[in-house]
Amino acid sequence: MNASIIRAHRPIDVAREVEALVREGRRDFVLSRIDHGSMLDQERLGAARYAAGIQSIVELEEETPAALAAAR
């Protein structure tokens, strides 16, 4: 099964989106990075993990080398 990509920006919106997908039976989630893994991304990750539950896999999207270079 493919992971669901979550693109919501606010942690509350992330949680709502994840909860809806969990009700559909999804258990794998990848959060898109919106701020290079900063505190906002960490807050979104925490909200997603809480909403998804212990049986789910929730990860933050890998940052590509090009995105790292652009951020500098």
Summary of the structure (lengths in Angstrom):
residues: 72
radius of gyration: 12.2
end to end distance: 35.3
largest distance: 39.8
contacts: 186
relative contact order: 0.23
helix: 47%
strand: 15%
